[in-house]
Amino acid sequence: MSFAHSSFLEGGGLPPVRPGGDSVRSVVLDSWRRSRSSGVDPDGFGGMLELTEPELRRYRATHPIGRIRPVVRKLLVEDASEAGLLVAISDARGRLLWVEGDAAVKDRVAGMNFVEGADWSEDRAGTNAPGTALALDHPVQIFGAEHFSRAVHEFSCTAAPVHDPLSGKVIGAIDITGGPRVAAPEVLSLIRATVVAAESELRLHLLGSPAVPDPATARLQVLGAGRPTLLLDGERIRLSPRHAEILVLLADHPEGMSADQLGMLLDESELDPVTVRAELSRVRKILGESGIGSRPYRLLMDLDSDLGDVRRALARGDAAAALRAYPGPLLPRSLAPGVAELRAELHGRVRARLLAAGDPRLLARWTSCVDGREDVAAWRAYLGSLDRNSSMYAQVETQLSLLDRKLGI
């Protein structure tokens, strides 16, 4: 597997298989591709520390996944400590909230930042069980060199997402990390059983206490031509373009940024840090004092978005869901360099997935929207997906000819 990993990084495509060797599992290869697209450094050191100790304590105290910790400790942690393993619980964004188990292993993984408060989402740390399980919303096992980051190759891990039993939302993940013994199928069964028990426990708490605080109550709507909106605790708040840009950029950089860094992403002329701090102060008043941390500036709450909906659909390879969730470009009027880059990246990924799918129904929708109306490659793919004897074939062929003449192709 180390050979396949190195070949993938050097060649950038499907890794070759040595004679008699094992091919790379599709779930791993797809994750490697997503990790590379997200700019993860394969020679980096895993997750980035995102929450300071005081912030972590406050965040854990209100997060609903904390309710399942006693169950996880009873079913997993006690035995893991004796077996040389670690058990981690993360939130829905992949931030590790608790890491418990064998002290010696805990010291070893600290060198790759597998610590409480670190971000181990797939798009920040690369292929890993908790991050990839959250990306796919499905239990996974990642063995040794299947990890995207070389620093993690000596470990194997098994993880599964945890859902709110009432709303169905993913609220976090449970992971077991250790040596080769974690690769056993029995460990995956154990994780699945623990999740079932944990969600049952959580259901009892939720039914008995409907006022359990849920930090995942904020949702950003920033796709398409409408005015950007924040849904916060049931209230619809219309955002200024600048505040929407700030929230999009902070959500995309969970590790945090300085005022200087954020200023560069907001304006080509680099906004004065004083101006950036003033805008952040206004955004903090919208989210609440505990919504944004400082030094560096970062979100301290779960902020879902329609942008996230599209990205998750793309990660699953679901072209239909991605198109349904994509009403139009990200903040189309924004001139902020950081937003423009995200907008182009999202447009390119949606378009590439649709072209790869070759579904005439999806291509019909794409070529009828603003983004795809003059997309010659999409029109050609649409034509190629149709029966030559159908009436629609002639219509699409005519439209493609008109478009070719208009664009001088």
C-alpha positions in Angstrom: 0.0 0.0 0.0 2.9 2.4 0.6 3.9 1.8 -3.0 0.4 2.6 -4.2 0.3 5.8 -2.0 3.7 7.0 -3.3 2.7 6.2 -6.9 -0.6 8.2 -6.5 1.2 11.2 -5.1 3.9 11.1 -7.8 1.7 10.3 -10.8 -1.5 12.0 -9.7 -3.8 9.3 -11.2 -4.8 5.8 -10.5 -1.9 4.1 -8.7 -0.4 1.1 -10.3 -0.6 -2.3 -8.7 2.5 -4.5 -8.2 2.2 -8.0 -9.4 0.5 -10.0 -6.7 -0.3 -6.8 -4.8 -3.6 -5.5 -3.6 -5.4 -2.7 -5.5 -6.4 0.4 -3.7 -9.9 0.3 -2.3 -12.3 2.7 -4.1 -13.3 4.4 -0.8 -9.6 5.1 -0.2 -8.7 6.2 -3.7 -11.7 8.6 -3.8 -10.6 10.0 -0.4 -7.1 10.5 -1.7 -8.4 12.5 -4.6 -10.5 14.7 -2.4 -7.6 15.2 0.0 -5.4 16.2 -2.9 -8.1 18.6 -4.2 -8.4 20.2 -0.8 -4.6 20.9 -0.8 -3.8 18.6 2.1 0.0 18.2 2.5 0.8 14.5 2.6 4.0 15.3 4.4 2.2 17.4 7.0 1.4 16.4 10.6 -2.2 15.5 10.5 -4.8 17.9 12.1 -4.4 21.5 13.0 -5.0 22.6 16.6 -8.1 24.8 16.4 -9.5 25.2 19.9 -7.5 26.4 22.9 -8.0 24.5 26.2 -10.5 27.1 27.6 -12.5 27.2 24.3 -12.5 23.4 24.2 -13.9 23.2 27.7 -16.7 25.7 27.0 -17.5 24.0 23.6 -17.6 20.5 25.1 -19.9 21.6 27.9 -22.7 22.5 25.5 -22.2 20.0 22.7 -24.9 17.3 22.5 -22.4 14.6 21.7 -21.0 15.0 25.3 -24.1 13.1 26.4 -22.8 9.9 24.9 -19.4 10.0 26.5 -20.3 7.8 29.5 -21.5 5.1 27.1 -18.4 5.3 25.0 -16.2 5.1 28.0 -18.0 2.1 29.3 -18.1 0.2 26.0 -14.7 1.2 24.5 -12.3 3.3 26.6 -11.9 1.0 29.5 -10.8 -1.9 27.3 -8.9 0.3 24.9 -6.6 1.5 27.7 -5.5 -2.1 28.3 -5.3 -3.0 24.6 -2.9 -0.2 23.6 -5.6 1.7 21.7 -7.2 5.2 21.7 -10.8 6.2 21.5 -11.7 9.6 20.1 -15.0 11.5 19.9 -15.3 14.3 17.4 -17.9 16.9 16.5 -19.6 17.0 13.1 -16.7 19.1 11.6 -14.1 16.6 12.6 -12.7 18.5 15.6 -11.5 16.0 18.3 -13.3 16.7 21.6 -12.1 13.8 23.6 -9.1 11.5 23.1 -8.7 8.8 25.7 -7.0 5.4 26.1 -3.5 4.1 26.4 -1.2 6.8 27.7 1.9 5.7 25.7 -0.1 5.7 22.4 -1.6 9.0 23.3 1.9 10.5 23.7 2.9 9.1 20.3 0.0 10.4 18.4 0.4 13.9 19.9 3.4 14.2 17.5 1.0 14.2 14.6 -1.5 16.5 16.4 -4.1 13.8 17.1 -5.1 15.6 20.2 -8.2 17.2 21.8 -9.1 20.4 20.0 -7.4 19.5 16.7 -9.3 19.4 13.3 -9.2 16.0 11.7 -11.8 16.6 9.0 -10.8 15.0 5.7 -10.3 18.3 3.9 -7.8 19.4 6.6 -6.0 16.2 7.6 -6.5 14.0 4.6 -7.8 10.4 4.5 -8.4 9.2 8.1 -11.3 7.2 9.7 -13.1 9.9 11.6 -12.7 12.6 8.9 -13.6 10.3 6.1 -16.5 8.7 8.0 -17.9 12.3 8.4 -17.3 13.1 4.8 -19.2 10.0 3.6 -21.7 9.8 6.5 -20.8 6.1 6.7 -18.5 3.9 8.9 -15.0 3.3 7.5 -11.8 1.6 8.4 -8.5 3.1 7.2 -5.4 0.9 7.4 -1.8 2.1 7.7 -0.6 3.6 4.4 -4.2 4.2 3.3 -3.9 7.4 5.3 -3.2 10.4 3.0 -0.7 11.8 5.5 2.5 9.8 5.7 2.8 10.8 9.4 -0.2 8.6 10.1 1.0 5.4 8.2 2.0 3.5 11.3 -1.6 3.6 12.6 -4.9 2.1 11.6 -8.3 3.5 12.6 -12.0 2.7 12.5 -14.8 5.3 12.9 -18.5 5.8 12.4 -20.7 8.9 12.4 -23.1 9.6 15.2 -26.5 11.1 14.4 -29.0 13.1 16.4 -31.8 10.4 16.7 -34.6 13.0 16.4 -33.4 15.2 13.5 -31.1 12.7 11.8 -28.3 15.3 11.6 -24.7 14.1 12.0 -23.4 15.5 15.3 -20.0 13.8 15.4 -18.1 10.5 15.1 -16.6 7.8 17.3 -13.1 6.5 16.4 -10.7 3.8 17.6 -7.0 4.3 16.7 -4.1 2.1 17.2 -1.9 -0.6 15.6 -2.8 -3.4 13.1 -5.3 -5.0 15.4 -7.7 -2.1 14.7 -7.9 -3.3 11.1 -9.9 -6.4 12.2 -13.6 -6.6 11.0 -14.6 -7.1 14.7 -13.5 -3.6 15.5 -15.9 -2.1 12.9 -18.7 -4.2 14.4 -17.8 -2.9 17.8 -17.9 0.7 16.6 -21.2 0.2 14.9 -22.7 -1.4 18.1 -21.3 1.5 20.2 -22.9 4.1 17.9 -26.3 2.3 18.2 -26.0 2.3 22.0 -24.8 5.9 22.1 -27.7 7.1 19.9 -30.2 5.2 22.0 -28.8 7.0 25.1 -28.9 10.3 23.3 -32.6 9.7 22.4 -33.5 9.2 26.0 -31.8 12.5 27.0 -33.4 14.4 24.1 -36.9 13.1 24.9 -36.5 13.9 28.5 -34.9 17.3 28.0 -36.0 18.9 24.7 -34.1 22.0 25.6 -30.7 20.3 25.2 -28.5 23.0 23.6 -27.5 22.3 20.0 -24.7 24.4 18.6 -25.5 23.3 15.1 -28.4 25.7 14.8 -26.7 28.2 12.4 -27.1 27.8 8.7 -25.7 30.0 5.9 -27.4 30.5 2.5 -24.9 32.0 0.1 -25.5 30.2 -3.2 -27.4 31.8 -6.1 -28.6 35.3 -6.8 -30.6 35.9 -3.6 -29.4 38.0 -0.7 -27.1 36.0 1.6 -29.0 34.9 4.7 -28.1 33.4 8.1 -30.6 31.2 9.9 -29.8 31.4 13.6 -31.9 29.7 16.2 -35.0 29.9 13.9 -34.4 33.5 13.1 -33.7 34.6 9.5 -31.1 37.3 9.4 -30.3 39.0 6.1 -26.5 39.6 5.9 -24.5 42.4 4.3 -22.3 41.2 1.4 -19.2 41.8 3.6 -20.5 39.8 6.5 -21.5 36.9 4.3 -17.9 36.9 2.8 -16.4 36.8 6.3 -18.6 33.9 7.4 -17.9 32.0 4.2 -14.1 32.5 4.6 -14.1 31.6 8.3 -16.1 28.5 7.7 -13.6 27.5 5.0 -10.6 28.1 7.3 -11.6 26.4 10.6 -7.9 26.6 11.7 -8.4 30.3 12.0 -6.8 33.4 10.4 -5.2 36.7 11.5 -6.8 40.0 10.6 -4.1 40.4 8.0 -4.8 37.0 6.4 -8.5 37.6 6.3 -8.0 41.1 4.9 -6.0 39.7 1.9 -8.9 37.2 1.2 -11.5 40.0 1.4 -9.8 42.6 -0.8 -7.0 42.7 -3.4 -5.8 45.9 -1.9 -5.6 44.2 1.5 -8.0 45.7 4.0 -6.5 47.5 7.0 -6.5 45.1 10.0 -8.4 47.7 12.0 -11.2 47.6 9.4 -11.2 43.8 9.4 -11.4 43.7 13.2 -14.3 46.2 13.2 -16.2 44.0 10.7 -15.5 40.9 12.8 -16.9 42.7 15.9 -20.1 43.4 14.0 -20.3 39.7 12.9 -19.7 38.6 16.5 -22.8 40.7 17.6 -24.9 38.7 15.1 -23.6 35.3 16.2 -23.2 36.1 19.9 -20.1 36.6 21.9 -19.2 32.9 21.9 -19.6 32.5 18.1 -16.1 33.7 17.0 -12.8 33.2 18.7 -9.8 35.5 18.3 -6.0 35.1 17.9 -6.6 33.6 15.4 -10.1 34.6 14.3 -12.2 31.4 13.9 -15.7 30.1 14.3 -16.5 28.5 17.6 -19.9 27.2 16.5 -21.1 24.7 13.9 -22.1 26.7 10.8 -23.8 24.6 8.1 -24.5 26.0 4.7 -25.9 25.4 1.3 -22.2 25.4 0.1 -21.6 22.5 2.5 -24.6 20.6 1.0 -23.1 20.8 -2.5 -19.6 19.8 -1.2 -21.0 16.8 0.7 -22.9 15.6 -2.4 -19.8 16.0 -4.5 -17.8 14.0 -2.0 -20.3 11.2 -2.2 -20.2 11.3 -6.0 -23.9 12.1 -6.1 -24.2 14.4 -9.2 -28.0 14.7 -8.9 -27.9 15.8 -5.2 -25.1 18.3 -6.0 -27.1 19.9 -8.8 -30.2 20.1 -6.6 -28.3 21.8 -3.9 -26.6 24.2 -6.3 -29.0 27.1 -7.3 -26.2 29.2 -8.6 -22.7 30.6 -7.9 -21.3 31.3 -4.5 -21.9 35.0 -3.7 -22.0 35.9 -7.4 -21.5 39.7 -6.8 -18.5 39.3 -4.5 -15.2 40.6 -5.7 -13.3 39.2 -2.6 -10.3 37.2 -3.9 -10.9 34.4 -1.4 -14.6 34.1 -2.3 -13.9 34.3 -6.1 -11.5 31.3 -5.7 -14.0 29.3 -3.8 -16.7 30.2 -6.3 -14.6 29.0 -9.3 -13.6 25.8 -7.5 -17.2 24.9 -6.6 -18.4 25.7 -10.2 -15.6 23.6 -11.6 -16.3 20.6 -9.4 -20.1 20.6 -10.0 -19.5 20.9 -13.8 -16.9 18.1 -13.8 -19.2 15.8 -11.8 -22.1 16.4 -14.2 -19.9 15.8 -17.3 -18.6 12.6 -15.7 -22.1 11.4 -14.8 -23.3 11.8 -18.4 -27.0 11.8 -17.2 -29.1 13.5 -19.9 -31.7 14.8 -17.3 -28.9 16.5 -15.3 -27.2 17.9 -18.3 -30.6 19.3 -19.5 -31.0 21.1 -16.2 -27.4 22.4 -16.3 -27.6 23.7 -19.9 -30.8 25.5 -19.0 -29.3 27.4 -16.1 -27.1 30.6 -16.2 -23.9 28.7 -15.5 -24.4 26.1 -18.3 -26.3 28.0 -20.9 -23.2 28.6 -23.0 -21.2 25.6 -21.7 -20.2 24.0 -25.1 -18.7 20.9 -23.4 -21.9 20.4 -21.5 -24.0 20.7 -24.6 -21.8 18.2 -26.4 -22.0 15.8 -23.5 -25.8 16.3 -23.5 -26.0 15.5 -27.2 -23.8 12.4 -26.7 -26.1 11.1 -24.0 -29.2 11.2 -26.3 -30.7 8.7 -28.7 -30.0 9.9 -32.3 -33.6 9.1 -33.2 -35.2 11.2 -30.5 -36.7 14.6 -31.1 -34.6 16.0 -28.3 -31.4 15.0 -30.1 -32.3 17.3 -33.1 -33.1 20.2 -30.7 -29.9 19.9 -28.8 -27.9 19.5 -32.0 -29.4 22.7 -33.3 -28.7 24.6 -30.1 -25.1 23.4 -30.2 -24.7 24.6 -33.7 -26.1 28.0 -32.8 -23.8 28.2 -29.8 -20.8 27.2 -31.9 -21.5 30.0 -34.4 -22.1 32.5 -31.6 -18.9 31.8 -29.9 -16.9 31.4 -33.2 -16.0 27.8 -32.5 
